[in-house]
Amino acid sequence: MMRIVFCGTPSFAVPTLKHLLAQKEFEILAVITQPDRPRGRGQEVTFSPVKEVAVAANLPVHQPQKIRAPEVQELLQSLAPDCVVIIAYGQIIPSTLLPIPKLGWINLHASLLPKYRGAAPINWAVVNGESKSGITTMRIDAGMDTGDMLLQREIEIAPAWTTPELAEQLALVGAPLMTETLLRLNAGTIKPQPQDHSQATYAPILKKEDGRIDWSMASREIYNRMRGFAPWPGTYSSFRGQACHLWGEPVLEEKSDAVPGTILLKKNELQIACGNATVLRLRAVKLDGRNQVSAAEFANGARLKNGERFGDS
């Protein structure tokens, strides 16, 4: 039986933890997850999704403020796991901890490495309009997602999927892939493959500013950002000096030579001129401090006029 420490935090890691718990070949010795934090409007302190599963399964849970703390090294040395499974834990693992498990730290990364190394691979794959993505299991080293690859699975990205929808599919694919990886590693039937670093691309952590709409982009690019930056930071612009979040989709059959950001009032819908003479159909709007409304409700409430622009201060 393989002795495993599981290290992870968000819902993306949950399917793999549940899958490992269901396999008789594995013993989960302990779970390491981020400390409980206040979340939501009420700022109530809540467990991470991984901790919720671990507590329900009566697993020992450890929540160090910093993974590099001496007590974490002492814990791992005392447990002497065969491997540590790490999925979206949220902190960089110091090199002093990497040699402790016999088979290493095995990571489930949400891209087809070496593409999209970094903190937000799912978001940036959607933003960039990729038609395919996938999951890679890898043995982590001291670099940022630079370790040897073990197994990969590719999936198609549906044209309308948002980041949460792609994340859900990748998590479901990743769970059995991690099980296969661990069993084959233990049996010695996987040959780790070095990454081709010359082919690497990066998916940096998201910033609020990433969501600001640049209306000079084509409508398809803006739409991909609406999908990829869901749920945070979202895509937003300004209107009459007020910030507003916007949702929409490209209108492939329409063209407009209006200045990008210009509001185009049509009989049954609200459109916005974008770069390259393309057009975006607006579906919903949320002004800061107000509820989300449909584009039609927004147009009626704001008494929009042709020629007004999003993005004006």
C-alpha positions in Angstrom: 0.0 0.0 0.0 1.3 3.4 -1.0 1.6 5.9 1.9 0.6 9.4 0.7 0.5 12.9 2.1 -2.0 15.0 0.2 -1.3 18.7 -0.2 -3.9 21.0 -1.8 -6.5 23.7 -1.2 -9.3 24.6 -3.7 -12.2 22.6 -5.2 -10.0 21.7 -8.2 -8.0 19.3 -5.9 -11.1 17.6 -4.4 -11.9 15.0 -7.1 -8.4 13.6 -6.9 -8.5 13.5 -3.1 -11.8 11.6 -3.2 -10.5 9.3 -5.9 -7.4 8.4 -3.9 -9.5 7.8 -0.8 -11.6 5.3 -2.8 -8.6 3.2 -3.9 -7.5 0.3 -1.7 -3.9 0.7 -2.9 -3.4 4.0 -1.1 -3.3 5.2 2.5 -3.7 8.9 3.0 -1.5 9.7 6.0 -2.4 13.4 6.4 -3.6 16.4 4.5 -1.8 19.7 4.3 -4.0 22.7 3.2 -4.0 26.5 3.6 -5.2 28.0 6.8 -8.9 28.8 7.3 -9.7 32.2 5.8 -12.6 34.6 5.8 -14.6 34.4 2.6 -17.6 35.9 1.0 -19.6 39.0 1.9 -19.9 38.1 5.5 -16.2 37.3 5.8 -17.0 34.2 7.7 -14.0 32.0 8.4 -14.4 28.8 6.4 -12.6 25.6 5.6 -10.9 25.1 2.3 -12.7 22.6 0.0 -9.9 20.1 0.6 -10.2 20.5 4.4 -13.9 19.8 4.2 -13.3 16.5 2.5 -10.4 15.6 4.8 -12.4 16.3 7.9 -15.4 14.3 6.6 -12.9 11.4 6.0 -11.4 11.7 9.5 -8.0 12.5 8.1 -5.4 14.4 10.1 -5.3 18.0 8.8 -2.3 20.4 9.0 -2.6 24.1 8.1 0.8 25.8 8.4 1.0 29.5 7.7 4.2 28.8 5.7 5.1 25.4 4.2 8.7 26.2 4.8 8.2 26.2 8.6 10.5 23.7 10.4 7.5 21.8 11.9 6.4 20.9 8.3 9.8 19.3 7.6 9.5 17.4 11.0 6.0 16.3 10.2 7.0 14.9 6.7 10.1 13.2 8.1 8.0 11.5 10.8 5.3 10.4 8.4 7.9 9.1 5.8 5.4 9.0 2.9 6.1 7.2 -0.3 5.0 10.4 -2.1 3.3 13.7 -1.6 0.5 14.5 -4.0 0.3 18.3 -4.5 -2.5 20.1 -6.4 -3.1 23.8 -6.3 -1.8 24.1 -2.8 -1.0 27.8 -3.0 2.6 28.1 -1.8 6.0 27.3 -3.4 7.6 24.1 -1.9 11.1 24.7 -0.6 13.9 22.5 -2.0 14.6 21.2 1.5 11.3 19.3 1.5 11.5 17.8 -2.0 13.7 14.8 -1.2 11.7 13.6 1.8 9.1 11.3 0.0 10.7 8.3 -1.7 8.9 8.9 -5.1 8.9 12.7 -4.8 6.2 15.4 -4.9 3.7 14.5 -7.7 1.8 17.5 -9.1 -1.4 17.7 -11.1 -1.0 20.7 -13.4 -3.9 22.0 -15.4 -2.2 22.4 -18.8 -0.3 20.4 -21.4 3.1 21.3 -20.1 5.4 23.0 -21.0 2.6 25.3 -22.2 1.0 27.5 -19.5 3.4 27.1 -16.6 2.4 29.3 -13.6 -0.5 30.1 -11.4 -3.4 30.5 -13.8 -3.1 28.0 -16.6 -6.9 27.5 -17.1 -7.7 31.2 -17.2 -5.1 32.0 -19.8 -5.9 29.0 -22.0 -9.4 30.3 -22.3 -8.4 33.9 -22.7 -6.1 33.0 -25.5 -8.8 31.1 -27.4 -7.2 27.7 -27.2 -9.3 24.8 -28.6 -7.5 22.2 -26.5 -6.2 21.9 -23.0 -5.3 19.1 -20.7 -3.7 17.8 -17.5 -0.1 16.9 -16.8 1.2 14.9 -13.9 4.8 15.8 -13.1 7.4 15.4 -10.4 8.1 18.9 -9.1 11.5 20.4 -8.7 12.9 23.7 -7.5 11.6 25.6 -10.6 8.2 26.9 -11.5 6.4 23.9 -13.1 9.7 22.8 -14.7 9.9 19.2 -13.4 9.8 16.0 -15.4 6.5 15.1 -16.9 4.9 11.7 -16.1 1.5 11.4 -17.9 -0.8 13.7 -19.9 -4.4 13.8 -21.0 -5.8 16.2 -23.6 -9.4 17.5 -23.8 -11.3 19.7 -26.2 -12.4 23.1 -24.9 -16.0 23.8 -25.9 -16.3 27.2 -27.6 -18.5 28.7 -24.9 -16.8 27.2 -21.8 -15.8 29.6 -19.0 -12.8 29.0 -16.7 -15.0 27.3 -14.0 -16.4 24.9 -16.6 -13.0 24.0 -18.0 -11.6 23.6 -14.5 -14.4 21.2 -13.6 -13.7 19.0 -16.6 -9.9 19.0 -16.1 -10.3 18.1 -12.4 -12.5 15.1 -13.3 -10.0 13.9 -15.9 -7.1 14.5 -13.5 -8.4 12.3 -10.7 -8.0 8.9 -12.4 -4.8 10.2 -14.2 -3.2 10.8 -10.8 -4.1 7.3 -9.6 -2.6 5.8 -12.8 0.5 7.9 -12.3 1.1 6.8 -8.7 0.4 3.1 -9.4 2.8 3.1 -12.4 5.4 5.1 -10.6 5.4 2.6 -7.8 5.6 -0.3 -10.3 8.5 1.4 -12.1 6.6 1.5 -15.5 6.7 5.3 -16.1 9.7 6.9 -17.7 9.8 10.6 -16.6 10.1 12.9 -19.6 12.1 16.2 -19.3 10.2 19.2 -20.6 11.3 21.1 -23.7 11.9 24.4 -22.0 12.2 26.2 -25.3 8.5 25.6 -25.8 7.4 26.9 -22.4 4.7 29.6 -22.1 3.6 31.2 -18.9 0.2 31.8 -17.2 0.8 34.5 -14.5 -1.4 35.1 -11.5 -4.4 37.2 -12.3 -4.6 40.9 -11.4 -7.7 43.0 -11.2 -6.4 45.2 -14.0 -6.4 42.2 -16.4 -10.2 42.5 -16.5 -10.3 46.0 -17.8 -11.8 45.8 -21.4 -9.6 47.2 -24.2 -12.3 48.0 -26.8 -9.6 48.2 -29.5 -9.5 44.4 -29.4 -11.7 42.4 -31.7 -15.0 41.2 -30.2 -13.8 37.6 -30.2 -10.8 38.5 -28.1 -13.0 40.4 -25.6 -15.4 37.5 -25.5 -12.6 35.1 -24.7 -11.5 37.4 -21.8 -15.1 37.4 -20.5 -15.0 33.6 -20.5 -11.4 33.3 -19.1 -11.6 35.9 -16.4 -14.8 34.4 -14.9 -15.4 34.6 -12.0 -12.6 36.9 -11.1 -11.5 39.6 -12.0 -14.4 39.6 -14.5 -14.4 42.0 -17.4 -15.3 45.6 -16.8 -15.4 49.0 -18.3 -16.6 52.5 -17.3 -19.8 54.1 -18.2 -20.7 57.7 -17.3 -17.9 57.6 -14.8 -19.0 54.5 -13.1 -17.4 51.0 -13.2 -19.5 48.2 -14.6 -19.0 44.5 -15.3 -20.1 43.3 -18.7 -21.0 40.0 -20.3 -21.6 39.4 -24.0 -20.7 37.6 -27.1 -19.3 38.4 -30.6 -21.8 39.1 -33.5 -20.0 37.5 -36.4 -22.5 38.7 -39.0 -22.3 42.4 -38.0 -19.6 45.0 -38.8 -19.2 48.5 -37.5 -16.8 51.3 -38.3 -17.7 53.2 -35.2 -15.0 54.1 -32.6 -14.4 51.1 -30.4 -16.5 51.2 -27.3 -19.4 53.0 -29.0 -22.9 51.8 -28.1 -25.0 50.7 -31.0 -28.7 50.6 -30.3 -30.4 48.0 -32.3 -34.1 47.1 -32.4 -33.9 44.0 -30.2 -30.4 44.2 -28.7 -27.6 46.3 -27.5 -24.3 46.1 -29.4 -20.9 47.6 -28.9 -18.4 48.5 -31.6 -15.0 46.8 -31.1 -11.6 46.7 -32.8 -11.2 45.6 -36.4 -14.7 46.7 -37.2 -16.1 43.8 -35.1 -19.2 43.9 -32.9 -20.1 42.6 -29.4 -23.7 41.8 -28.4 -24.2 42.8 -24.8 -26.0 40.3 -22.6 -25.8 41.6 -19.1 -24.5 44.5 -17.1 -23.7 45.0 -13.4 -23.0 48.5 -12.2 -20.9 48.8 -9.0 -23.2 48.5 -6.0 -26.2 47.3 -8.0 -27.7 44.0 -9.1 -26.8 42.4 -12.4 -29.5 43.2 -15.1 -30.0 42.2 -18.7 -28.7 44.5 -21.4 -32.3 45.5 -22.3 -33.0 46.5 -18.7 -29.7 48.4 -18.6 -30.5 50.3 -21.8 -34.0 51.2 -20.6 -32.9 52.3 -17.1 -29.9 54.4 -18.4 -31.9 55.8 -21.3 -29.0 55.1 -23.6 -28.3 57.1 -26.7 -26.6 56.0 -29.9 -23.0 57.2 -29.9 -22.4 57.0 -26.1 -19.3 55.0 -25.3 -18.1 52.5 -22.8 -14.6 53.3 -21.6 -15.2 57.1 -21.3 -14.2 58.4 -17.9 
